[in-house]
Amino acid sequence: MAHWREEYAAALAARDRREKANISIYNAYTKLADRTASLNAETNNAQGPTSAGNRATRADLVEAQRSRSELEDRLGRVTIELEKLRKRSTYDGKRISSMEGEITHVQLRLKDRDEELRGKAKLLEDFQDELATLNLQLNMAEERTDRLRKENQDLVDRWMARMGKEADAMNDASKFS
Protein backbone atom coordinates (compact mmCIF):
# COMPACT_ATOMS: atom_id res chain seq x y z
CA MET A 1 0.00 0.00 0.00
CA ALA A 2 2.80 2.42 0.81
CA HIS A 3 4.60 1.54 -2.45
CA TRP A 4 2.47 3.92 -4.52
CA ARG A 5 3.03 6.68 -1.97
CA GLU A 6 6.78 6.30 -2.30
CA GLU A 7 6.57 6.40 -6.10
CA TYR A 8 4.31 9.46 -5.98
CA ALA A 9 6.60 11.26 -3.53
CA ALA A 10 9.66 10.38 -5.65
CA ALA A 11 7.94 11.72 -8.79
CA LEU A 12 7.06 14.96 -7.00
CA ALA A 13 10.61 15.32 -5.71
CA ALA A 14 12.02 14.78 -9.24
CA ARG A 15 9.64 17.38 -10.65
CA ASP A 16 10.65 19.86 -7.94
CA ARG A 17 14.35 19.26 -8.66
CA ARG A 18 13.79 19.90 -12.39
CA GLU A 19 11.87 23.08 -11.69
CA LYS A 20 14.35 24.29 -9.10
CA ALA A 21 17.36 23.53 -11.30
CA ASN A 22 16.89 26.83 -13.16
CA ILE A 23 15.29 28.85 -10.35
CA SER A 24 18.42 30.95 -9.91
CA ILE A 25 18.28 31.91 -13.59
CA TYR A 26 14.59 32.80 -13.30
CA ASN A 27 15.21 34.89 -10.18
CA ALA A 28 18.17 36.66 -11.78
CA TYR A 29 16.09 37.41 -14.89
CA THR A 30 13.21 38.71 -12.76
CA LYS A 31 15.52 41.01 -10.81
CA LEU A 32 17.12 42.21 -14.03
CA ALA A 33 13.70 42.90 -15.52
CA ASP A 34 12.71 44.79 -12.36
CA ARG A 35 15.87 46.91 -12.51
CA THR A 36 15.40 47.53 -16.21
CA ALA A 37 11.82 48.62 -15.67
CA SER A 38 12.80 50.92 -12.82
CA LEU A 39 15.70 52.36 -14.89
CA ASN A 40 13.35 52.89 -17.81
CA ALA A 41 10.95 54.66 -15.48
CA GLU A 42 13.73 56.88 -14.14
CA THR A 43 14.99 57.57 -17.66
CA ASN A 44 11.52 58.50 -18.82
CA ASN A 45 11.12 60.76 -15.79
CA ALA A 46 14.44 62.40 -16.54
CA GLN A 47 13.72 62.84 -20.27
CA GLY A 48 10.72 64.94 -19.94
CA PRO A 49 7.52 65.77 -18.28
CA THR A 50 5.06 62.92 -18.06
CA SER A 51 1.42 63.03 -17.60
CA ALA A 52 -0.23 62.24 -14.30
CA GLY A 53 -1.81 59.07 -15.73
CA ASN A 54 1.59 57.88 -16.93
CA ARG A 55 3.08 58.45 -13.48
CA ALA A 56 0.24 56.59 -11.84
CA THR A 57 0.70 53.67 -14.23
CA ARG A 58 4.42 53.59 -13.50
CA ALA A 59 3.76 53.70 -9.78
CA ASP A 60 1.31 50.82 -10.17
CA LEU A 61 3.94 48.92 -12.18
CA VAL A 62 6.58 49.48 -9.51
CA GLU A 63 4.11 48.40 -6.82
CA ALA A 64 3.16 45.29 -8.84
CA GLN A 65 6.83 44.36 -9.29
CA ARG A 66 7.49 44.84 -5.58
CA SER A 67 4.43 42.74 -4.76
CA ARG A 68 5.58 40.06 -7.22
CA SER A 69 9.02 39.95 -5.57
CA GLU A 70 7.41 39.50 -2.15
CA LEU A 71 5.15 36.77 -3.49
CA GLU A 72 8.11 34.98 -5.10
CA ASP A 73 9.96 35.08 -1.77
CA ARG A 74 6.89 33.76 -0.02
CA LEU A 75 6.51 31.06 -2.69
CA GLY A 76 10.13 30.01 -2.12
CA ARG A 77 9.57 29.70 1.65
CA VAL A 78 6.32 27.80 1.19
CA THR A 79 7.95 25.48 -1.37
CA ILE A 80 10.76 24.69 1.09
CA GLU A 81 8.20 24.02 3.82
CA LEU A 82 6.23 21.81 1.44
CA GLU A 83 9.36 19.80 0.63
CA LYS A 84 10.04 19.34 4.35
CA LEU A 85 6.47 18.18 4.89
CA ARG A 86 6.70 15.75 1.96
CA LYS A 87 9.90 14.28 3.38
CA ARG A 88 8.24 14.02 6.78
CA SER A 89 5.19 12.38 5.18
CA THR A 90 7.41 9.88 3.36
CA TYR A 91 9.27 9.13 6.61
CA ASP A 92 5.99 8.75 8.52
CA GLY A 93 4.60 6.50 5.77
CA LYS A 94 7.65 4.24 5.99
CA ARG A 95 7.38 4.22 9.76
CA ILE A 96 3.67 3.34 9.61
CA SER A 97 4.43 0.56 7.15
CA SER A 98 7.18 -0.75 9.42
CA MET A 99 4.91 -0.67 12.46
CA GLU A 100 2.11 -2.41 10.54
CA GLY A 101 4.58 -5.17 9.71
CA GLU A 102 5.62 -5.39 13.33
CA ILE A 103 1.98 -5.55 14.44
CA THR A 104 1.35 -8.38 11.98
CA HIS A 105 4.42 -10.23 13.27
CA VAL A 106 3.39 -9.80 16.93
CA GLN A 107 -0.17 -10.91 16.16
CA LEU A 108 1.18 -14.02 14.45
CA ARG A 109 3.41 -14.78 17.44
CA LEU A 110 0.45 -14.25 19.78
CA LYS A 111 -1.68 -16.62 17.71
CA ASP A 112 1.12 -19.23 17.78
CA ARG A 113 1.42 -18.81 21.57
CA ASP A 114 -2.34 -19.26 22.00
CA GLU A 115 -2.27 -22.43 19.91
CA GLU A 116 0.70 -23.70 21.90
CA LEU A 117 -1.10 -23.02 25.19
CA ARG A 118 -4.24 -24.78 23.94
CA GLY A 119 -2.10 -27.75 22.94
CA LYS A 120 -0.41 -27.85 26.34
CA ALA A 121 -3.77 -27.57 28.11
CA LYS A 122 -5.10 -30.50 26.05
CA LEU A 123 -1.94 -32.48 26.80
CA LEU A 124 -2.34 -31.75 30.54
CA GLU A 125 -6.00 -32.79 30.41
CA ASP A 126 -5.09 -36.03 28.59
CA PHE A 127 -2.33 -36.67 31.15
CA GLN A 128 -4.74 -36.14 34.04
CA ASP A 129 -7.28 -38.48 32.42
CA GLU A 130 -4.58 -41.12 31.93
CA LEU A 131 -3.44 -40.66 35.54
CA ALA A 132 -7.01 -41.11 36.80
CA THR A 133 -7.39 -44.25 34.66
CA LEU A 134 -4.12 -45.69 35.97
CA ASN A 135 -5.12 -44.92 39.58
CA LEU A 136 -8.43 -46.68 39.03
CA GLN A 137 -6.65 -49.71 37.54
CA LEU A 138 -4.18 -49.72 40.45
CA ASN A 139 -7.01 -49.63 42.99
CA MET A 140 -8.78 -52.46 41.18
CA ALA A 141 -5.54 -54.50 41.07
CA GLU A 142 -4.93 -53.88 44.80
CA GLU A 143 -8.50 -54.96 45.62
CA ARG A 144 -8.04 -58.11 43.52
CA THR A 145 -4.69 -58.79 45.20
CA ASP A 146 -6.27 -58.37 48.64
CA ARG A 147 -9.20 -60.63 47.65
CA LEU A 148 -6.84 -63.29 46.25
CA ARG A 149 -4.61 -63.06 49.33
CA LYS A 150 -7.63 -63.62 51.62
CA GLU A 151 -8.88 -66.43 49.41
CA ASN A 152 -5.41 -68.02 49.43
CA GLN A 153 -5.18 -67.62 53.19
CA ASP A 154 -8.60 -69.26 53.58
CA LEU A 155 -7.49 -72.13 51.33
CA VAL A 156 -4.23 -72.53 53.28
CA ASP A 157 -6.12 -72.41 56.58
CA ARG A 158 -8.66 -75.00 55.38
CA TRP A 159 -5.91 -77.19 53.95
CA MET A 160 -3.91 -76.92 57.20
CA ALA A 161 -7.03 -77.75 59.19
CA ARG A 162 -7.72 -80.73 56.95
CA MET A 163 -4.10 -81.92 57.15
CA GLY A 164 -4.21 -81.40 60.89
CA LYS A 165 -7.36 -83.54 61.11
CA GLU A 166 -5.82 -86.21 58.89
CA ALA A 167 -2.65 -86.18 61.01
CA ASP A 168 -4.73 -86.41 64.18
CA ALA A 169 -6.77 -89.22 62.60
CA MET A 170 -3.58 -91.08 61.63
CA ASN A 171 -2.17 -90.55 65.09
CA ASP A 172 -5.38 -91.79 66.65
CA ALA A 173 -5.40 -94.80 64.29
CA SER A 174 -1.79 -95.65 65.06
CA LYS A 175 -2.39 -95.65 68.85
CA PHE A 176 -4.86 -98.46 68.59
CA SER A 177 -3.13 -100.56 66.10
C-alpha positions as CSV (number, residue, x, y, z in Angstrom):
1,M,0.0,0.0,0.0
2,A,2.8,2.4,0.8
3,H,4.6,1.5,-2.4
4,W,2.5,3.9,-4.5
5,R,3.0,6.7,-2.0
6,E,6.8,6.3,-2.3
7,E,6.6,6.4,-6.1
8,Y,4.3,9.5,-6.0
9,A,6.6,11.3,-3.5
10,A,9.7,10.4,-5.7
11,A,7.9,11.7,-8.8
12,L,7.1,15.0,-7.0
13,A,10.6,15.3,-5.7
14,A,12.0,14.8,-9.2
15,R,9.6,17.4,-10.7
16,D,10.6,19.9,-7.9
17,R,14.4,19.3,-8.7
18,R,13.8,19.9,-12.4
19,E,11.9,23.1,-11.7
20,K,14.3,24.3,-9.1
21,A,17.4,23.5,-11.3
22,N,16.9,26.8,-13.2
23,I,15.3,28.8,-10.4
24,S,18.4,30.9,-9.9
25,I,18.3,31.9,-13.6
26,Y,14.6,32.8,-13.3
27,N,15.2,34.9,-10.2
28,A,18.2,36.7,-11.8
29,Y,16.1,37.4,-14.9
30,T,13.2,38.7,-12.8
31,K,15.5,41.0,-10.8
32,L,17.1,42.2,-14.0
33,A,13.7,42.9,-15.5
34,D,12.7,44.8,-12.4
35,R,15.9,46.9,-12.5
36,T,15.4,47.5,-16.2
37,A,11.8,48.6,-15.7
38,S,12.8,50.9,-12.8
39,L,15.7,52.4,-14.9
40,N,13.3,52.9,-17.8
41,A,11.0,54.7,-15.5
42,E,13.7,56.9,-14.1
43,T,15.0,57.6,-17.7
44,N,11.5,58.5,-18.8
45,N,11.1,60.8,-15.8
46,A,14.4,62.4,-16.5
47,Q,13.7,62.8,-20.3
48,G,10.7,64.9,-19.9
49,P,7.5,65.8,-18.3
50,T,5.1,62.9,-18.1
51,S,1.4,63.0,-17.6
52,A,-0.2,62.2,-14.3
53,G,-1.8,59.1,-15.7
54,N,1.6,57.9,-16.9
55,R,3.1,58.5,-13.5
56,A,0.2,56.6,-11.8
57,T,0.7,53.7,-14.2
58,R,4.4,53.6,-13.5
59,A,3.8,53.7,-9.8
60,D,1.3,50.8,-10.2
61,L,3.9,48.9,-12.2
62,V,6.6,49.5,-9.5
63,E,4.1,48.4,-6.8
64,A,3.2,45.3,-8.8
65,Q,6.8,44.4,-9.3
66,R,7.5,44.8,-5.6
67,S,4.4,42.7,-4.8
68,R,5.6,40.1,-7.2
69,S,9.0,39.9,-5.6
70,E,7.4,39.5,-2.1
71,L,5.1,36.8,-3.5
72,E,8.1,35.0,-5.1
73,D,10.0,35.1,-1.8
74,R,6.9,33.8,0.0
75,L,6.5,31.1,-2.7
76,G,10.1,30.0,-2.1
77,R,9.6,29.7,1.6
78,V,6.3,27.8,1.2
79,T,8.0,25.5,-1.4
80,I,10.8,24.7,1.1
81,E,8.2,24.0,3.8
82,L,6.2,21.8,1.4
83,E,9.4,19.8,0.6
84,K,10.0,19.3,4.4
85,L,6.5,18.2,4.9
86,R,6.7,15.8,2.0
87,K,9.9,14.3,3.4
88,R,8.2,14.0,6.8
89,S,5.2,12.4,5.2
90,T,7.4,9.9,3.4
91,Y,9.3,9.1,6.6
92,D,6.0,8.7,8.5
93,G,4.6,6.5,5.8
94,K,7.6,4.2,6.0
95,R,7.4,4.2,9.8
96,I,3.7,3.3,9.6
97,S,4.4,0.6,7.1
98,S,7.2,-0.7,9.4
99,M,4.9,-0.7,12.5
100,E,2.1,-2.4,10.5
101,G,4.6,-5.2,9.7
102,E,5.6,-5.4,13.3
103,I,2.0,-5.5,14.4
104,T,1.3,-8.4,12.0
105,H,4.4,-10.2,13.3
106,V,3.4,-9.8,16.9
107,Q,-0.2,-10.9,16.2
108,L,1.2,-14.0,14.4
109,R,3.4,-14.8,17.4
110,L,0.5,-14.3,19.8
111,K,-1.7,-16.6,17.7
112,D,1.1,-19.2,17.8
113,R,1.4,-18.8,21.6
114,D,-2.3,-19.3,22.0
115,E,-2.3,-22.4,19.9
116,E,0.7,-23.7,21.9
117,L,-1.1,-23.0,25.2
118,R,-4.2,-24.8,23.9
119,G,-2.1,-27.8,22.9
120,K,-0.4,-27.8,26.3
121,A,-3.8,-27.6,28.1
122,K,-5.1,-30.5,26.1
123,L,-1.9,-32.5,26.8
124,L,-2.3,-31.7,30.5
125,E,-6.0,-32.8,30.4
126,D,-5.1,-36.0,28.6
127,F,-2.3,-36.7,31.2
128,Q,-4.7,-36.1,34.0
129,D,-7.3,-38.5,32.4
130,E,-4.6,-41.1,31.9
131,L,-3.4,-40.7,35.5
132,A,-7.0,-41.1,36.8
133,T,-7.4,-44.2,34.7
134,L,-4.1,-45.7,36.0
135,N,-5.1,-44.9,39.6
136,L,-8.4,-46.7,39.0
137,Q,-6.6,-49.7,37.5
138,L,-4.2,-49.7,40.5
139,N,-7.0,-49.6,43.0
140,M,-8.8,-52.5,41.2
141,A,-5.5,-54.5,41.1
142,E,-4.9,-53.9,44.8
143,E,-8.5,-55.0,45.6
144,R,-8.0,-58.1,43.5
145,T,-4.7,-58.8,45.2
146,D,-6.3,-58.4,48.6
147,R,-9.2,-60.6,47.7
148,L,-6.8,-63.3,46.2
149,R,-4.6,-63.1,49.3
150,K,-7.6,-63.6,51.6
151,E,-8.9,-66.4,49.4
152,N,-5.4,-68.0,49.4
153,Q,-5.2,-67.6,53.2
154,D,-8.6,-69.3,53.6
155,L,-7.5,-72.1,51.3
156,V,-4.2,-72.5,53.3
157,D,-6.1,-72.4,56.6
158,R,-8.7,-75.0,55.4
159,W,-5.9,-77.2,54.0
160,M,-3.9,-76.9,57.2
161,A,-7.0,-77.7,59.2
162,R,-7.7,-80.7,56.9
163,M,-4.1,-81.9,57.1
164,G,-4.2,-81.4,60.9
165,K,-7.4,-83.5,61.1
166,E,-5.8,-86.2,58.9
167,A,-2.7,-86.2,61.0
168,D,-4.7,-86.4,64.2
169,A,-6.8,-89.2,62.6
170,M,-3.6,-91.1,61.6
171,N,-2.2,-90.6,65.1
172,D,-5.4,-91.8,66.6
173,A,-5.4,-94.8,64.3
174,S,-1.8,-95.6,65.1
175,K,-2.4,-95.7,68.9
176,F,-4.9,-98.5,68.6
177,S,-3.1,-100.6,66.1
